Every structure is written in structure tokens, then in C-alpha cells.
Amino acid sequence: MNDKFFIHQITVYHTTDDENFTRKIFDKVYFRHNKKTNKIDKGLQEGSIGSITIPTTEKINISTDDFLVEGIVNDEFDLSKLQEKYQVFKVVSVDDNRKGKLQHYKIGVKE
């Protein structure tokens, strides 16, 4: 994969089996997100969706119960406090594409 695209960093808050969160930082990922506005019956709803590509041959622990923030964040997990300071995304899909020459994970997120 071309390294010039993998310039982003993310912090993932992974949910453990005992419902605690561990923090893991991923360096050199590709993060693309778009701001969306949807018209609903109660007015307008704003939010962001995005996708993250993590080039790796190793198994990583990310699930749809996890949250992430763009950049390196050292804060402990407290969703409301994180949302006050950062744009927090919820993981909605995890695709393990570690086959062939372009091994990577593709993570789908929404705000």
C-alpha cells in the first residue's frame, strides 16, 4: 500500500468482556469521513460517517461495540467527556481483509 495516504492516527476505545474499555493507538492509517445532513420528520439531523483502512498483517481487536477518535488521545474512556472535547465515532463494521498482497482492516464508523 502506498504510504503517502496513511498519514492519520486514531485512538480506539475497545470494549472488553467485563464492559471496561482499553485504549489502543493506531498510527499510519487512512481515515476518510464526511459530514452528512439528513432531513427527518423532526427537522435536520447532522452526523458524520467514515471509513478507516489499517494496513496490517496482524490480528487486531476491534468490534462494533468500540468507539474511536481521530488523533492520539490519552483520556480515559468517558463517552460524554470525550464528546465534549472530540468528534467521537462508533464502530459500525469491521472487515478483515488480511488476504493477498494488500492486507488490511477496513473499519466503518458513524458519529
Phi and psi restraints in degrees (value plus and minus 20) as a CYANA .aco file:
   2 ASN   PHI     -97.8   -57.8
   2 ASN   PSI      96.7   136.7
   3 ASP   PHI     -84.6   -44.6
   3 ASP   PSI     -40.3    -0.3
   4 LYS   PHI     -89.1   -49.1
   4 LYS   PSI     -36.7     3.3
   5 PHE   PHI    -109.8   -69.8
   5 PHE   PSI     -40.6    -0.6
   6 PHE   PHI    -116.4   -76.4
   6 PHE   PSI      52.1    92.1
   7 ILE   PHI    -132.5   -92.5
   7 ILE   PSI     -20.2    19.8
   8 HIS   PHI    -117.0   -77.0
   8 HIS   PSI     142.4   182.4
   9 GLN   PHI    -148.7  -108.7
   9 GLN   PSI     125.5   165.5
  10 ILE   PHI    -155.3  -115.3
  10 ILE   PSI     134.1   174.1
  11 THR   PHI    -135.0   -95.0
  11 THR   PSI     103.0   143.0
  12 VAL   PHI    -125.8   -85.8
  12 VAL   PSI     110.9   150.9
  13 TYR   PHI    -122.7   -82.7
  13 TYR   PSI      82.6   122.6
  14 HIS   PHI    -112.0   -72.0
  14 HIS   PSI     111.4   151.4
  15 THR   PHI     -98.4   -58.4
  15 THR   PSI     105.8   145.8
  16 THR   PHI    -111.2   -71.2
  16 THR   PSI     151.5   191.5
  17 ASP   PHI     -80.7   -40.7
  17 ASP   PSI     -49.1    -9.1
  18 ASP   PHI    -112.7   -72.7
  18 ASP   PSI       0.6    40.6
  19 GLU   PHI      42.7    82.7
  19 GLU   PSI       7.2    47.2
  20 ASN   PHI    -119.5   -79.5
  20 ASN   PSI     153.5   193.5
  21 PHE   PHI    -142.5  -102.5
  21 PHE   PSI     116.3   156.3
  22 THR   PHI    -128.4   -88.4
  22 THR   PSI     129.1   169.1
  23 ARG   PHI    -127.4   -87.4
  23 ARG   PSI     111.4   151.4
  24 LYS   PHI    -155.8  -115.8
  24 LYS   PSI     115.3   155.3
  25 ILE   PHI    -123.4   -83.4
  25 ILE   PSI     113.3   153.3
  26 PHE   PHI    -135.4   -95.4
  26 PHE   PSI     105.5   145.5
  27 ASP   PHI    -125.4   -85.4
  27 ASP   PSI     132.4   172.4
  28 LYS   PHI      40.6    80.6
  28 LYS   PSI      37.4    77.4
  29 VAL   PHI    -137.0   -97.0
  29 VAL   PSI     145.5   185.5
  30 TYR   PHI    -127.1   -87.1
  30 TYR   PSI     101.5   141.5
  31 PHE   PHI    -145.1  -105.1
  31 PHE   PSI      97.3   137.3
  32 ARG   PHI    -143.1  -103.1
  32 ARG   PSI     105.2   145.2
  33 HIS   PHI    -160.8  -120.8
  33 HIS   PSI     132.7   172.7
  34 ASN   PHI    -148.4  -108.4
  34 ASN   PSI     119.5   159.5
  35 LYS   PHI    -102.7   -62.7
  35 LYS   PSI     110.0   150.0
  36 LYS   PHI    -142.4  -102.4
  36 LYS   PSI     128.2   168.2
  37 THR   PHI    -146.3  -106.3
  37 THR   PSI     104.2   144.2
  38 ASN   PHI    -133.0   -93.0
  38 ASN   PSI     120.7   160.7
  39 LYS   PHI    -109.8   -69.8
  39 LYS   PSI     101.2   141.2
  40 ILE   PHI    -142.6  -102.6
  40 ILE   PSI     154.3   194.3
  41 ASP   PHI     -83.5   -43.5
  41 ASP   PSI     -40.8    -0.8
  42 LYS   PHI    -120.8   -80.8
  42 LYS   PSI      -9.2    30.8
  43 GLY   PHI     105.6   145.6
  43 GLY   PSI    -160.5  -120.5
  44 LEU   PHI    -126.0   -86.0
  44 LEU   PSI     123.7   163.7
  45 GLN   PHI    -141.9  -101.9
  45 GLN   PSI     104.8   144.8
  46 GLU   PHI    -126.8   -86.8
  46 GLU   PSI     130.8   170.8
  47 GLY   PHI    -197.0  -157.0
  47 GLY   PSI     150.9   190.9
  48 SER   PHI    -143.2  -103.2
  48 SER   PSI     127.0   167.0
  49 ILE   PHI    -145.4  -105.4
  49 ILE   PSI     139.3   179.3
  50 GLY   PHI    -186.0  -146.0
  50 GLY   PSI     154.5   194.5
  51 SER   PHI    -158.2  -118.2
  51 SER   PSI     126.7   166.7
  52 ILE   PHI    -147.5  -107.5
  52 ILE   PSI     112.8   152.8
  53 THR   PHI    -130.8   -90.8
  53 THR   PSI     103.6   143.6
  54 ILE   PHI    -135.0   -95.0
  54 ILE   PSI      84.6   124.6
  55 PRO   PHI     -93.5   -53.5
  55 PRO   PSI     101.3   141.3
  56 THR   PHI    -185.5  -145.5
  56 THR   PSI     133.8   173.8
  57 THR   PHI    -123.4   -83.4
  57 THR   PSI     -29.1    10.9
  58 GLU   PHI    -109.5   -69.5
  58 GLU   PSI     133.4   173.4
  59 LYS   PHI     -94.8   -54.8
  59 LYS   PSI     112.1   152.1
  60 ILE   PHI    -138.8   -98.8
  60 ILE   PSI     132.2   172.2
  61 ASN   PHI    -120.1   -80.1
  61 ASN   PSI      70.4   110.4
  62 ILE   PHI    -153.8  -113.8
  62 ILE   PSI     115.2   155.2
  63 SER   PHI    -155.8  -115.8
  63 SER   PSI     154.8   194.8
  64 THR   PHI     -95.6   -55.6
  64 THR   PSI     -18.2    21.8
  65 ASP   PHI    -114.6   -74.6
  65 ASP   PSI     -17.6    22.4
  66 ASP   PHI    -115.7   -75.7
  66 ASP   PSI     142.8   182.8
  67 PHE   PHI    -145.8  -105.8
  67 PHE   PSI     136.9   176.9
  68 LEU   PHI    -167.9  -127.9
  68 LEU   PSI     139.3   179.3
  69 VAL   PHI    -151.1  -111.1
  69 VAL   PSI     119.6   159.6
  70 GLU   PHI     -91.9   -51.9
  70 GLU   PSI     113.6   153.6
  71 GLY   PHI      77.4   117.4
  71 GLY   PSI     158.9   198.9
  72 ILE   PHI    -112.1   -72.1
  72 ILE   PSI     100.8   140.8
  73 VAL   PHI    -143.5  -103.5
  73 VAL   PSI     109.5   149.5
  74 ASN   PHI    -121.0   -81.0
  74 ASN   PSI     -19.0    21.0
  75 ASP   PHI     -89.7   -49.7
  75 ASP   PSI     127.5   167.5
  76 GLU   PHI     -93.2   -53.2
  76 GLU   PSI     142.0   182.0
  77 PHE   PHI     -95.8   -55.8
  77 PHE   PSI      97.4   137.4
  78 ASP   PHI    -168.7  -128.7
  78 ASP   PSI      83.6   123.6
  79 LEU   PHI     -74.1   -34.1
  79 LEU   PSI     -67.5   -27.5
  80 SER   PHI     -85.6   -45.6
  80 SER   PSI     -58.8   -18.8
  81 LYS   PHI     -89.0   -49.0
  81 LYS   PSI     -59.2   -19.2
  82 LEU   PHI     -84.0   -44.0
  82 LEU   PSI     -60.4   -20.4
  83 GLN   PHI     -87.3   -47.3
  83 GLN   PSI     -46.8    -6.8
  84 GLU   PHI     -88.5   -48.5
  84 GLU   PSI     -52.8   -12.8
  85 LYS   PHI    -120.8   -80.8
  85 LYS   PSI     -49.0    -9.0
  86 TYR   PHI    -156.4  -116.4
  86 TYR   PSI     146.4   186.4
  87 GLN   PHI    -106.5   -66.5
  87 GLN   PSI      92.3   132.3
  88 VAL   PHI    -122.2   -82.2
  88 VAL   PSI     114.6   154.6
  89 PHE   PHI    -134.5   -94.5
  89 PHE   PSI     126.4   166.4
  90 LYS   PHI    -119.9   -79.9
  90 LYS   PSI     113.6   153.6
  91 VAL   PHI     -94.1   -54.1
  91 VAL   PSI     106.4   146.4
  92 VAL   PHI    -133.7   -93.7
  92 VAL   PSI     -37.7     2.3
  93 SER   PHI    -174.8  -134.8
  93 SER   PSI     128.6   168.6
  94 VAL   PHI    -155.8  -115.8
  94 VAL   PSI      97.7   137.7
  95 ASP   PHI    -134.4   -94.4
  95 ASP   PSI     101.2   141.2
  96 ASP   PHI    -109.6   -69.6
  96 ASP   PSI      85.4   125.4
  97 ASN   PHI    -133.3   -93.3
  97 ASN   PSI      26.4    66.4
  98 ARG   PHI    -111.3   -71.3
  98 ARG   PSI      32.6    72.6
  99 LYS   PHI    -147.1  -107.1
  99 LYS   PSI     128.2   168.2
 100 GLY   PHI      56.3    96.3
 100 GLY   PSI    -175.4  -135.4
 101 LYS   PHI    -105.7   -65.7
 101 LYS   PSI     -45.9    -5.9
 102 LEU   PHI    -125.8   -85.8
 102 LEU   PSI      46.6    86.6
 103 GLN   PHI     -94.5   -54.5
 103 GLN   PSI     108.9   148.9
 104 HIS   PHI    -186.5  -146.5
 104 HIS   PSI     147.6   187.6
 105 TYR   PHI    -128.5   -88.5
 105 TYR   PSI     123.3   163.3
 106 LYS   PHI    -136.9   -96.9
 106 LYS   PSI      98.7   138.7
 107 ILE   PHI    -132.2   -92.2
 107 ILE   PSI     106.8   146.8
 108 GLY   PHI    -118.3   -78.3
 108 GLY   PSI     116.9   156.9
 109 VAL   PHI    -154.8  -114.8
 109 VAL   PSI     139.5   179.5
 110 LYS   PHI    -161.8  -121.8
 110 LYS   PSI     134.9   174.9
